[in-house]
Amino acid sequence: MSTIVWIIFAAAVMTFLTRVGGHLVLSRFERIHYRVEAGLNAVPAAVLTTLVAPPAFTNSWQEFAALLFSGLIATRFSMMPMFFSGAAFIILLRHFFPI
Amino acid sequence: MDQAVSAKTARRPRVDFWEGFRKGLPVMVASAPFGLLFGAVAVDNGFSVSEAVLMSATLYAGASQMVGLELFGQKIAPWLIVLSIFAVNFRHVLYSAAVGRRIRHFTFWQKVAAFFLLVDPQYAETEKRGEAGLPVTFAWYLGLATPVYVMWTAEAFIGAVFGNLISDPHAIGLDVLLPIYFLGLVMSFRSRPRWLPVVIASGAASVLAYNTVGSPWHVSLGAIAGILVAAILAKPAETGKN
């Protein structure tokens, strides 16, 4: 089996553990410490930000502009219009300013 | 009226199933572009069509699948990819604890299936139904999940087949679509307490780590910075709000 297939199976098991783990572990505690809960709540935004900031600030100016534009759109519109206008923006930028 | 009808018919699995199914349709439509995008980016990052389908069918976790692709494209150690997927999915722990209380009456295997299918909208709809006092039956739960899961897997196939036909992924911005998608998710969390300090801390730490320690570590170091900031700034009074 290829590395990809192993990664997929390991990730599938880990994903299932997160989905069953809260029921098995977290529900045994009467109260979760507020700092732990705040930390858990912050996990998705914290992880996903690390996948946006480096490409935005270390690649081409076109990528920075496209992400800035998408971020501004996201303050007013939902995911779907934000995503498609961001995609259109980068396609146009790359068309008119190649490299 | 609607609620009275559903309460009366709650024990008829077929009625429950279709009631859930109807709730699943808008979720299915909203997730469709991302299911297709996943397939297309997967083949662009070296996955075969069947590997893309396998990932959608076994993980069934949109954001983390995209994270897996992004990191795989950067030739990062496999265990770090798995760890990052785990980190993105860690929020499910909270859903799981909440939904577990609603499905106590499921059999063991029904619970296994239910937790496997526990994606964000599944959690939201189940909580909504439970809070409304309506019965969360297995048939309803499965009906809700069916259109979303079946189409999510099918979209990986369709996206991957079409991804193979894309001759110039750079021109259509395929490499930037994932950061845009992740940014959209980050922005969708912005009503959470301490969102801005978390994002600033994670963003600054990840850029710093990216330029100093190097590529795979910017994810874990950036994430830890954001989580620490959230924990440090937390106040006792705010618990239970989220």
Interface residues (C-beta under 8 A of the other chain):
Chain A: S2 T3 I4 V5 W6 I7 I8 F9 A10 A11 A12 M14 T15 F16 L17 T18 R19 V20 G21 G22 H23 L24 V25 L26 S27 R31 I32 Y34 R35 V36 E37 A38 G39 L40 N41 A42 V43 P44 A45 A46 V47 L48 T49 T50 L51 V52 A53 P54 P55 A56 F57 T58 E63 A66 L67 S70 G71 A74 T75 M79 M80 M82 F83 F84 G86 A87 I90 I91 R94 H95
Chain B: A30 P33 G46 F47 S48 E51 L54 M55 T58 L59 Y60 A61 A63 S64 V67 G68 E70 F72 P78 I81 V82 S84 I85 F86 A87 V88 N89 F90 R91 H92 V93 L94 Y95 S96 A97 A98 V99 G100 R101 K111 V112 F115 F116 L118 H170 A171 I172 G173 V176 L177 L178 P179 I180 Y181 F182 L183 G184 L185 V186 M187 S188 F189 R192 P193 R194 W195 V198 V199 A201 S202 G203 A204 A205 S206 V207 Y210 N211 H218 V219 L221 G222 A223 I224 A225 G226 I227 L228 V229 A230 A231 I232 L233 A234 K235 P236 E238 T239 N242
